[in-house]
Amino acid sequence: MLAERTKKIKPSPTLAVDSRAKELKAKGMDVVNFGVGEPDFDTPEHIKEAAIKAIKDGFTKYTPVGGIDELKEAIIEKLERDNGLKYEKANILVSSGAKHSLYNIAQALFGPGDEVIIPAPYWVSYPDQVLLNDAQPVIVETREEYDFMLHPEVLKEKITSRTKAIILNSPSNPTGFIYTKKALEQIAEIALKHNLYIISDEIYEKLIYDGEKHISIASLSEEVKNKTIVVNGLSKSHAMTGWRIGYAAGPQEIIKTMTTIQSQSTSNPTSIAQKAAVAALRGPQDCVEQMRLEFEKRRDYLVKELNSIPGVSCKMPKGAFYAFPNVEKILGKNGINSSMDLSIYLLEKALVAVVPGSAFGAEGYVRISYATSMENISKGINRIRKAVEELR
Ligand SMILES: *Cc1c(COP(=O)(O)O)cnc(C)c1O
Protein backbone atom coordinates (compact mmCIF):
# COMPACT_ATOMS: atom_id res chain seq x y z
CA MET A 1 0.00 0.00 0.00
CA LEU A 2 1.33 3.40 -0.97
CA ALA A 3 1.34 6.25 1.52
CA GLU A 4 -1.88 8.25 1.82
CA ARG A 5 -0.26 11.49 0.64
CA THR A 6 0.62 10.01 -2.74
CA LYS A 7 -3.09 9.83 -3.59
CA LYS A 8 -3.39 13.62 -3.49
CA ILE A 9 -0.81 14.41 -6.14
CA LYS A 10 -0.46 14.02 -9.90
CA PRO A 11 2.41 14.08 -12.39
CA SER A 12 3.24 17.55 -13.68
CA PRO A 13 0.63 18.23 -16.41
CA THR A 14 3.06 20.35 -18.40
CA LEU A 15 5.37 17.37 -18.67
CA ALA A 16 2.41 15.22 -19.78
CA VAL A 17 1.71 17.39 -22.85
CA ASP A 18 5.41 17.51 -23.57
CA SER A 19 5.71 13.73 -23.51
CA ARG A 20 2.69 13.23 -25.83
CA ALA A 21 4.23 15.71 -28.26
CA LYS A 22 7.53 13.83 -28.10
CA GLU A 23 5.68 10.56 -28.67
CA LEU A 24 4.15 11.89 -31.89
CA LYS A 25 7.51 13.27 -32.91
CA ALA A 26 9.14 9.90 -32.35
CA LYS A 27 6.58 8.43 -34.77
CA GLY A 28 7.91 10.79 -37.41
CA MET A 29 5.21 13.48 -37.09
CA ASP A 30 6.29 17.07 -37.55
CA VAL A 31 5.06 18.48 -34.24
CA VAL A 32 5.52 22.11 -33.26
CA ASN A 33 6.05 22.04 -29.53
CA PHE A 34 4.75 25.13 -27.74
CA GLY A 35 4.59 23.11 -24.53
CA VAL A 36 8.20 23.45 -23.49
CA GLY A 37 9.17 25.12 -20.24
CA GLU A 38 12.86 25.66 -20.83
CA PRO A 39 15.04 27.96 -22.95
CA ASP A 40 15.90 26.50 -26.36
CA PHE A 41 19.38 28.07 -26.22
CA ASP A 42 22.52 26.15 -25.41
CA THR A 43 24.29 26.81 -22.10
CA PRO A 44 26.90 29.54 -22.79
CA GLU A 45 30.39 28.28 -23.56
CA HIS A 46 32.27 29.87 -20.63
CA ILE A 47 29.88 28.13 -18.22
CA LYS A 48 30.50 24.75 -19.81
CA GLU A 49 34.25 25.41 -19.66
CA ALA A 50 34.07 26.01 -15.91
CA ALA A 51 32.37 22.64 -15.44
CA ILE A 52 34.94 20.86 -17.63
CA LYS A 53 37.70 22.48 -15.60
CA ALA A 54 36.04 21.31 -12.38
CA ILE A 55 36.02 17.74 -13.66
CA LYS A 56 39.65 17.91 -14.76
CA ASP A 57 40.67 19.44 -11.43
CA GLY A 58 39.02 16.54 -9.63
CA PHE A 59 36.33 18.72 -8.09
CA THR A 60 34.08 15.69 -8.09
CA LYS A 61 33.44 14.88 -4.43
CA TYR A 62 30.82 15.79 -1.84
CA THR A 63 30.67 19.47 -1.03
CA PRO A 64 29.07 21.15 2.00
CA VAL A 65 25.34 20.28 1.92
CA GLY A 66 24.10 23.82 1.30
CA GLY A 67 26.63 24.65 -1.41
CA ILE A 68 30.27 25.74 -1.61
CA ASP A 69 31.25 29.10 -0.08
CA GLU A 70 32.37 30.43 -3.44
CA LEU A 71 28.90 29.90 -4.91
CA LYS A 72 27.11 31.28 -1.86
CA GLU A 73 29.30 34.37 -2.14
CA ALA A 74 28.49 34.73 -5.85
CA ILE A 75 24.77 34.44 -5.00
CA ILE A 76 25.11 37.06 -2.24
CA GLU A 77 26.82 39.42 -4.72
CA LYS A 78 24.04 38.82 -7.24
CA LEU A 79 21.24 39.45 -4.74
CA GLU A 80 22.84 42.71 -3.67
CA ARG A 81 23.69 43.86 -7.20
CA ASP A 82 20.38 42.98 -8.86
CA ASN A 83 17.86 43.12 -6.04
CA GLY A 84 19.35 45.42 -3.41
CA LEU A 85 19.19 42.57 -0.88
CA LYS A 86 21.91 42.05 1.71
CA TYR A 87 22.43 38.51 3.01
CA GLU A 88 25.08 36.48 4.82
CA LYS A 89 26.10 32.94 3.91
CA ALA A 90 23.83 31.62 6.68
CA ASN A 91 20.87 33.06 4.73
CA ILE A 92 21.60 31.04 1.57
CA LEU A 93 20.88 27.46 0.56
CA VAL A 94 21.88 26.05 -2.82
CA SER A 95 19.72 23.15 -3.98
CA SER A 96 19.37 20.90 -7.01
CA GLY A 97 17.21 23.41 -8.86
CA ALA A 98 14.78 26.08 -7.71
CA LYS A 99 12.07 23.42 -7.58
CA HIS A 100 14.12 21.59 -4.98
CA SER A 101 14.57 24.78 -2.96
CA LEU A 102 10.79 25.27 -3.07
CA TYR A 103 10.28 21.71 -1.90
CA ASN A 104 12.68 22.23 1.00
CA ILE A 105 10.68 25.31 1.98
CA ALA A 106 7.44 23.32 1.90
CA GLN A 107 9.01 20.65 4.10
CA ALA A 108 10.39 23.19 6.54
CA LEU A 109 7.24 25.30 6.90
CA PHE A 110 4.09 23.35 6.06
CA GLY A 111 2.22 20.68 7.96
CA PRO A 112 -1.25 19.39 8.80
CA GLY A 113 -3.76 22.21 9.34
CA ASP A 114 -1.71 24.83 7.52
CA GLU A 115 -3.19 26.74 4.61
CA VAL A 116 -1.03 28.16 1.85
CA ILE A 117 -2.36 30.83 -0.50
CA ILE A 118 -1.56 30.24 -4.15
CA PRO A 119 -2.80 32.72 -6.76
CA ALA A 120 -4.10 31.09 -9.96
CA PRO A 121 -2.93 30.74 -12.69
CA TYR A 122 -0.11 29.07 -10.76
CA TRP A 123 3.00 27.11 -11.58
CA VAL A 124 1.96 23.46 -11.47
CA SER A 125 4.23 22.31 -8.65
CA TYR A 126 3.08 24.72 -5.93
CA PRO A 127 -0.20 23.01 -4.97
CA ASP A 128 1.29 19.53 -5.11
CA GLN A 129 4.29 20.46 -2.98
CA VAL A 130 1.89 21.84 -0.38
CA LEU A 131 -0.23 18.67 -0.54
CA LEU A 132 2.83 16.43 -0.21
CA ASN A 133 3.46 18.07 3.12
CA ASP A 134 -0.10 17.48 4.34
CA ALA A 135 -1.05 21.16 4.20
CA GLN A 136 -3.92 22.71 2.25
CA PRO A 137 -3.42 24.83 -0.88
CA VAL A 138 -5.90 27.70 -1.02
CA ILE A 139 -6.22 28.65 -4.66
CA VAL A 140 -7.11 32.29 -5.20
CA GLU A 141 -8.27 33.41 -8.63
CA THR A 142 -6.75 36.43 -10.30
CA ARG A 143 -8.08 38.39 -13.24
CA GLU A 144 -6.69 39.17 -16.66
CA GLU A 145 -7.90 42.78 -16.24
CA TYR A 146 -5.58 43.14 -13.21
CA ASP A 147 -2.67 41.52 -15.11
CA PHE A 148 -3.20 38.25 -13.21
CA MET A 149 -1.86 39.77 -9.99
CA LEU A 150 -3.22 38.74 -6.62
CA HIS A 151 -5.68 41.47 -5.63
CA PRO A 152 -5.26 42.70 -2.02
CA GLU A 153 -9.02 42.65 -1.32
CA VAL A 154 -9.34 39.09 -2.62
CA LEU A 155 -6.29 38.06 -0.60
CA LYS A 156 -7.80 39.48 2.60
CA GLU A 157 -10.95 37.40 2.12
CA LYS A 158 -8.95 34.18 1.89
CA ILE A 159 -6.85 34.61 5.03
CA THR A 160 -7.85 32.51 8.04
CA SER A 161 -6.18 31.76 11.37
CA ARG A 162 -4.57 28.77 9.64
CA THR A 163 -2.96 30.69 6.79
CA LYS A 164 0.79 30.19 6.91
CA ALA A 165 2.19 31.56 3.68
CA ILE A 166 1.60 33.08 0.24
CA ILE A 167 3.44 31.86 -2.84
CA LEU A 168 4.19 34.57 -5.41
CA ASN A 169 5.78 34.15 -8.83
CA SER A 170 6.87 37.23 -10.74
CA PRO A 171 7.48 37.19 -13.69
CA SER A 172 4.84 34.50 -13.82
CA ASN A 173 4.76 31.10 -15.41
CA PRO A 174 2.22 30.69 -17.09
CA THR A 175 0.94 34.25 -17.63
CA GLY A 176 4.16 36.17 -18.30
CA PHE A 177 2.93 39.05 -16.13
CA ILE A 178 4.93 40.81 -13.45
CA TYR A 179 3.84 42.40 -10.18
CA THR A 180 3.98 46.15 -9.90
CA LYS A 181 5.67 47.73 -6.88
CA LYS A 182 2.34 48.98 -5.63
CA ALA A 183 0.74 45.52 -5.80
CA LEU A 184 3.72 44.03 -3.95
CA GLU A 185 3.49 46.70 -1.26
CA GLN A 186 -0.20 46.00 -0.71
CA ILE A 187 0.37 42.25 -0.47
CA ALA A 188 3.37 42.67 1.82
CA GLU A 189 1.39 44.90 4.16
CA ILE A 190 -1.34 42.28 4.50
CA ALA A 191 1.21 39.48 4.93
CA LEU A 192 2.96 41.36 7.75
CA LYS A 193 -0.32 42.16 9.46
CA HIS A 194 -1.29 38.48 9.51
CA ASN A 195 2.24 37.22 10.16
CA LEU A 196 2.42 35.22 6.93
CA TYR A 197 5.52 34.00 5.18
CA ILE A 198 6.01 35.11 1.60
CA ILE A 199 7.63 32.67 -0.79
CA SER A 200 8.82 34.62 -3.80
CA ASP A 201 9.75 32.59 -6.87
CA GLU A 202 11.84 34.93 -9.03
CA ILE A 203 13.26 32.42 -11.49
CA TYR A 204 12.24 34.50 -14.57
CA GLU A 205 13.70 37.71 -13.17
CA LYS A 206 16.15 38.14 -16.07
CA LEU A 207 13.50 37.75 -18.75
CA ILE A 208 11.62 41.04 -18.69
CA TYR A 209 10.63 43.20 -21.66
CA ASP A 210 9.65 46.73 -22.66
CA GLY A 211 12.07 48.23 -20.14
CA GLU A 212 9.98 46.98 -17.20
CA LYS A 213 11.83 46.28 -13.96
CA HIS A 214 11.78 43.29 -11.68
CA ILE A 215 11.20 44.06 -8.03
CA SER A 216 11.84 41.50 -5.33
CA ILE A 217 9.17 41.78 -2.66
CA ALA A 218 11.91 41.15 -0.06
CA SER A 219 13.51 44.47 -1.02
CA LEU A 220 10.50 46.52 0.14
CA SER A 221 11.64 46.69 3.77
CA GLU A 222 13.67 44.87 6.40
CA GLU A 223 10.43 43.63 7.98
CA VAL A 224 9.20 42.14 4.71
CA LYS A 225 12.62 40.61 4.06
CA ASN A 226 12.46 38.87 7.44
CA LYS A 227 9.25 37.10 6.39
CA THR A 228 10.28 36.31 2.82
CA ILE A 229 12.13 33.41 1.28
CA VAL A 230 13.40 34.40 -2.16
CA VAL A 231 13.81 31.54 -4.63
CA ASN A 232 15.86 31.86 -7.78
CA GLY A 233 18.17 29.83 -9.99
CA LEU A 234 20.17 29.56 -13.19
CA SER A 235 17.82 27.37 -15.24
CA LYS A 236 15.96 30.12 -17.05
CA SER A 237 18.43 33.00 -16.91
CA HIS A 238 21.47 31.09 -18.19
CA ALA A 239 19.81 28.22 -20.10
CA MET A 240 20.95 25.72 -17.47
CA THR A 241 17.87 23.57 -16.81
CA GLY A 242 19.80 20.31 -16.91
CA TRP A 243 22.50 21.43 -14.48
CA ARG A 244 20.06 21.56 -11.58
CA ILE A 245 21.19 24.58 -9.58
CA GLY A 246 18.72 26.77 -7.73
CA TYR A 247 18.83 28.59 -4.44
CA ALA A 248 16.84 30.10 -1.61
CA ALA A 249 17.64 33.20 0.45
CA GLY A 250 15.80 33.88 3.68
CA PRO A 251 15.80 34.05 7.47
CA GLN A 252 18.65 32.05 9.04
CA GLU A 253 16.48 29.73 11.09
CA ILE A 254 14.43 28.64 8.08
CA ILE A 255 17.48 28.23 5.83
CA LYS A 256 19.19 26.18 8.53
CA THR A 257 16.20 23.85 8.78
CA MET A 258 15.94 23.56 5.00
CA THR A 259 19.64 22.67 4.91
CA THR A 260 19.11 19.92 7.48
CA ILE A 261 16.23 18.56 5.40
CA GLN A 262 18.42 18.63 2.31
CA SER A 263 21.20 16.87 4.24
CA GLN A 264 18.81 13.97 4.86
CA SER A 265 17.60 13.74 1.28
CA THR A 266 19.85 14.78 -1.60
CA SER A 267 22.90 16.27 0.21
CA ASN A 268 24.80 18.83 -1.84
CA PRO A 269 23.87 19.83 -5.39
CA THR A 270 26.32 18.46 -7.97
CA SER A 271 29.85 19.73 -7.34
CA ILE A 272 30.58 20.33 -11.03
CA ALA A 273 27.33 22.21 -11.60
CA GLN A 274 28.12 24.45 -8.62
CA LYS A 275 31.38 25.52 -10.30
CA ALA A 276 29.44 26.17 -13.51
CA ALA A 277 26.96 28.29 -11.53
CA VAL A 278 29.81 30.41 -10.12
CA ALA A 279 30.96 31.08 -13.69
CA ALA A 280 27.39 31.91 -14.72
CA LEU A 281 26.90 34.42 -11.90
CA ARG A 282 30.35 36.03 -11.96
CA GLY A 283 31.12 35.83 -15.68
CA PRO A 284 30.00 38.11 -18.51
CA GLN A 285 26.23 38.64 -18.64
CA ASP A 286 25.90 39.57 -22.32
CA CYS A 287 24.72 36.02 -23.07
CA VAL A 288 21.72 36.63 -20.83
CA GLU A 289 20.91 39.87 -22.67
CA GLN A 290 21.22 38.18 -26.07
CA MET A 291 18.72 35.52 -25.08
CA ARG A 292 16.38 38.14 -23.64
CA LEU A 293 16.43 40.16 -26.86
CA GLU A 294 15.65 37.08 -28.92
CA PHE A 295 12.75 36.16 -26.62
CA GLU A 296 11.40 39.69 -26.88
CA LYS A 297 11.38 39.54 -30.69
CA ARG A 298 9.54 36.24 -30.65
CA ARG A 299 7.04 37.50 -28.10
CA ASP A 300 6.20 40.56 -30.20
CA TYR A 301 5.59 38.42 -33.27
CA LEU A 302 3.68 35.64 -31.50
CA VAL A 303 1.32 37.91 -29.59
CA LYS A 304 0.52 40.00 -32.68
CA GLU A 305 -0.30 36.84 -34.64
CA LEU A 306 -2.37 35.37 -31.81
CA ASN A 307 -4.52 38.49 -31.66
CA SER A 308 -5.25 38.20 -35.38
CA ILE A 309 -6.89 34.78 -34.91
CA PRO A 310 -10.67 35.15 -34.55
CA GLY A 311 -11.80 34.21 -31.04
CA VAL A 312 -8.34 34.54 -29.52
CA SER A 313 -7.19 37.51 -27.47
CA CYS A 314 -3.83 37.86 -25.81
CA LYS A 315 -2.62 40.66 -23.57
CA MET A 316 1.04 41.46 -24.08
CA PRO A 317 3.02 39.57 -21.42
CA LYS A 318 5.90 41.43 -19.78
CA GLY A 319 8.25 38.63 -18.83
CA ALA A 320 9.20 34.94 -18.93
CA PHE A 321 8.74 33.14 -22.27
CA TYR A 322 5.04 32.35 -22.35
CA ALA A 323 1.96 33.85 -23.93
CA PHE A 324 -1.31 33.08 -22.15
CA PRO A 325 -4.08 33.80 -24.66
CA ASN A 326 -7.74 33.87 -23.72
CA VAL A 327 -9.57 31.26 -25.82
CA GLU A 328 -13.00 31.40 -24.16
CA LYS A 329 -14.70 32.48 -27.39
CA ILE A 330 -13.52 29.32 -29.14
CA LEU A 331 -14.82 27.00 -26.46
CA GLY A 332 -18.26 25.49 -27.08
CA LYS A 333 -17.63 24.91 -30.78
CA ASN A 334 -17.50 21.39 -32.27
CA GLY A 335 -17.65 19.72 -28.89
CA ILE A 336 -14.53 21.53 -27.71
CA ASN A 337 -15.62 22.61 -24.28
CA SER A 338 -12.46 23.11 -22.28
CA SER A 339 -8.87 24.24 -22.64
CA MET A 340 -7.92 20.56 -22.38
CA ASP A 341 -10.22 19.64 -25.30
CA LEU A 342 -8.70 22.46 -27.32
CA SER A 343 -5.14 21.34 -26.49
CA ILE A 344 -5.92 17.78 -27.55
CA TYR A 345 -7.58 19.04 -30.74
CA LEU A 346 -4.59 21.22 -31.61
CA LEU A 347 -2.12 18.44 -30.95
CA GLU A 348 -3.92 15.63 -32.74
CA LYS A 349 -5.37 17.71 -35.61
CA ALA A 350 -2.80 20.44 -36.17
CA LEU A 351 0.30 18.86 -34.62
CA VAL A 352 0.81 21.82 -32.30
CA ALA A 353 1.40 21.24 -28.59
CA VAL A 354 0.09 23.85 -26.14
CA VAL A 355 -0.67 23.44 -22.44
CA PRO A 356 -4.30 23.82 -21.30
CA GLY A 357 -4.94 26.65 -18.83
CA SER A 358 -6.71 24.17 -16.55
CA ALA A 359 -3.29 22.68 -15.76
CA PHE A 360 -2.50 26.00 -14.08
CA GLY A 361 -5.90 26.40 -12.45
CA ALA A 362 -7.22 28.78 -15.13
CA GLU A 363 -9.87 27.49 -17.53
CA GLY A 364 -10.41 29.44 -20.76
CA TYR A 365 -6.73 29.95 -21.55
CA VAL A 366 -3.83 28.02 -23.04
CA ARG A 367 -0.12 28.51 -22.45
CA ILE A 368 2.10 28.93 -25.48
CA SER A 369 5.84 28.83 -24.89
CA TYR A 370 7.98 30.85 -27.26
CA ALA A 371 11.18 29.11 -26.22
CA THR A 372 11.40 27.83 -29.77
CA SER A 373 12.68 29.23 -33.07
CA MET A 374 10.95 32.00 -35.05
CA GLU A 375 10.47 29.47 -37.84
CA ASN A 376 8.62 27.09 -35.50
CA ILE A 377 6.54 29.92 -34.07
CA SER A 378 5.51 31.00 -37.56
CA LYS A 379 4.68 27.43 -38.61
CA GLY A 380 2.82 26.67 -35.37
CA ILE A 381 0.75 29.83 -35.37
CA ASN A 382 -0.38 29.23 -38.96
CA ARG A 383 -1.48 25.75 -38.03
CA ILE A 384 -3.38 27.04 -35.01
CA ARG A 385 -5.07 29.67 -37.16
CA LYS A 386 -6.19 27.08 -39.69
CA ALA A 387 -7.39 24.62 -37.05
CA VAL A 388 -9.32 27.32 -35.18
CA GLU A 389 -10.91 28.61 -38.37
CA GLU A 390 -12.20 25.12 -39.11
CA LEU A 391 -14.21 25.19 -35.89
CA ARG A 392 -17.75 26.44 -36.33
C1 LIG B 1 11.25 26.40 -14.31
C2 LIG B 1 10.61 26.90 -13.08
C3 LIG B 1 11.13 26.58 -11.81
C4 LIG B 1 12.16 25.50 -11.58
O1 LIG B 1 13.39 25.75 -11.99
P1 LIG B 1 14.59 24.74 -11.68
O2 LIG B 1 15.63 25.61 -11.10
O3 LIG B 1 14.97 24.16 -13.00
O4 LIG B 1 14.13 23.71 -10.72
C5 LIG B 1 10.57 27.16 -10.69
N1 LIG B 1 9.53 28.00 -10.79
C6 LIG B 1 8.98 28.30 -11.99
C7 LIG B 1 7.83 29.22 -12.02
C8 LIG B 1 9.48 27.75 -13.16
O5 LIG B 1 8.90 28.00 -14.32
Ligand as a Chemical Component Dictionary entry (heavy atoms), coordinates in Angstrom:
data_LIG
# 
_chem_comp.id                   LIG 
_chem_comp.type                 NON-POLYMER 
_chem_comp.pdbx_formal_charge   0 
_chem_comp.three_letter_code    LIG 
# 
loop_
_chem_comp_atom.comp_id 
_chem_comp_atom.atom_id 
_chem_comp_atom.alt_atom_id 
_chem_comp_atom.type_symbol 
_chem_comp_atom.charge 
_chem_comp_atom.model_Cartn_x 
_chem_comp_atom.model_Cartn_y 
_chem_comp_atom.model_Cartn_z 
_chem_comp_atom.pdbx_ordinal 
LIG C1 C1 C 0 11.248 26.401 -14.312 1  
LIG C2 C2 C 0 10.610 26.896 -13.077 2  
LIG C3 C3 C 0 11.126 26.576 -11.808 3  
LIG C4 C4 C 0 12.155 25.504 -11.577 4  
LIG O1 O1 O 0 13.393 25.751 -11.995 5  
LIG P1 P1 P 0 14.588 24.739 -11.680 6  
LIG O2 O2 O 0 15.631 25.615 -11.104 7  
LIG O3 O3 O 0 14.970 24.164 -13.002 8  
LIG O4 O4 O 0 14.130 23.713 -10.716 9  
LIG C5 C5 C 0 10.570 27.163 -10.685 10 
LIG N1 N1 N 0 9.526  27.999 -10.785 11 
LIG C6 C6 C 0 8.977  28.296 -11.986 12 
LIG C7 C7 C 0 7.826  29.220 -12.015 13 
LIG C8 C8 C 0 9.481  27.749 -13.157 14 
LIG O5 O5 O 0 8.900  28.002 -14.324 15 
# 
loop_
_chem_comp_bond.comp_id 
_chem_comp_bond.atom_id_1 
_chem_comp_bond.atom_id_2 
_chem_comp_bond.value_order 
_chem_comp_bond.pdbx_ordinal 
LIG C1 C2 SING 1  
LIG C2 C3 SING 2  
LIG C2 C8 DOUB 3  
LIG C3 C4 SING 4  
LIG C3 C5 DOUB 5  
LIG C4 O1 SING 6  
LIG O1 P1 SING 7  
LIG P1 O2 DOUB 8  
LIG P1 O3 SING 9  
LIG P1 O4 SING 10 
LIG C5 N1 SING 11 
LIG N1 C6 DOUB 12 
LIG C6 C7 SING 13 
LIG C6 C8 SING 14 
LIG C8 O5 SING 15 
# 
